[in-house]
Amino acid sequence: MAELSIFSSRLKNARIMMGLSMDELCASMGNKVSKMAISKYEKGLMAPSSDIVIALSKALHQPIDYFFRPFAVQVESVRFRKKSSLPQKKENGIREAIADLMERYINIEEICGDETIQSPLPRISASSSKEVKAAAAKIRKEWNLGLDGIVNVIDLLERNGVKVIEIDAPDSFDGMSSLVNEKFHVVILNKTFSVERKRFTALHELGHLVLQFPKNINNKQEETFCHLFASEMLLPESELKRILGSTRKDISYQELKAIQLSYGISCDAIMYKAKDCGIISEQRFRTFCIQKNRAKGFKALIERTLFHQETSTRFVSLVYKALSKELITTSKAANLLHQDIEQVRRDLALV
């Protein structure tokens, strides 16, 4: 009975993850089953035969063991911080995808005995721009970053106890952060974005995890503070003033390019920060924005990505670590990675 209950919930979750209606699921299975049968499966009123389970697995792109795996993460614990601009159907699919990824992540950590045991993230009061900048400075100091550019933001977060998950999502989805199961700090990023945007977004979301705002703060101010936090984490104000000077009338693209290459922050974010720090005037920043919007060539130059690519690798590394130490089978690794067994064998490449 418990197995049927798990199956019914897993089936519904997998369908939502794929963004399919019951009719669409039936069609993708070649109408092997009816909509009424799918409904009964999801309500736990009827158990499917083994060949139907296989057909469901193929249609929903999930390994068979997914449908019978006990729940380690409740999707309700994956919360969007604010009202999303995504359609409800897409938002629900993303929630389910995140919960599934988190379950697999937690599972391989337990197998490897490699659960992150870093000190919990600090909670730092932030009710003003000055306090936000101080919070960023405190994190940089605690994480031994000095004043240099951060080589790899995603690796930095994962080394300090924050799980980073990248997903395919529409452009309207920047990212989100959540405390899953009241235990795991998670940052979710849109993998389709440029590396500079992903780095900034990751640290913006870190801001939501570490900054403790007054109860009366509104969403707009909270977002502004987290933008400032990300900016200070990537490029401290003192460093920008050291590089550019305290006041400037104009800044050349070559200067922006050099800063972008060193600190992994976009030209747009550098110019905004220069305005925010008083290095350039509000009018000069507006002129920059107008010029960028009018000249396509200049816009393409300013928005070009230059920093080296970075992506989350810890989860995959843990799976192959477990496989090479024979803690899991190739089949288990394939299920965790959602890849076929032959691909896993090719990628293992023991040396």
Buried (B, 14 or more C-beta within 10 A) or exposed (E): EEEBEBBBBBBBBBBBBBBBEBEBBBEBBEEEBEBEBBEBBBEBEBEBEEEBBEBBBEBBEBBBEBBEBEEBBEBEBBEBBEEBEBEEEBBBBBBBBBBBBBBBBBBBBEBBEBEBEEEEBEEBEBBEBEBBBBBBBEBBEEBEBEEEBBEBBBBBBBEBBBBBBBBEBEEEBBBBBBBBBEEBBBBBBBEBBBBBBBBBBBBBBBBBBBBEBEEEBEEEEBBBBBBBBBBBBBBBBEBBBEBBEEEBEEBEEEBBBEBBEBBBBBBBBBBBBBBBBEBBBEEBBEEBEEEBEEEEEBBEBBBEBBBEEBBBEBBBBBBBBBBBEEBBEEEBBBBBBEBEEEEBEEBEEEE
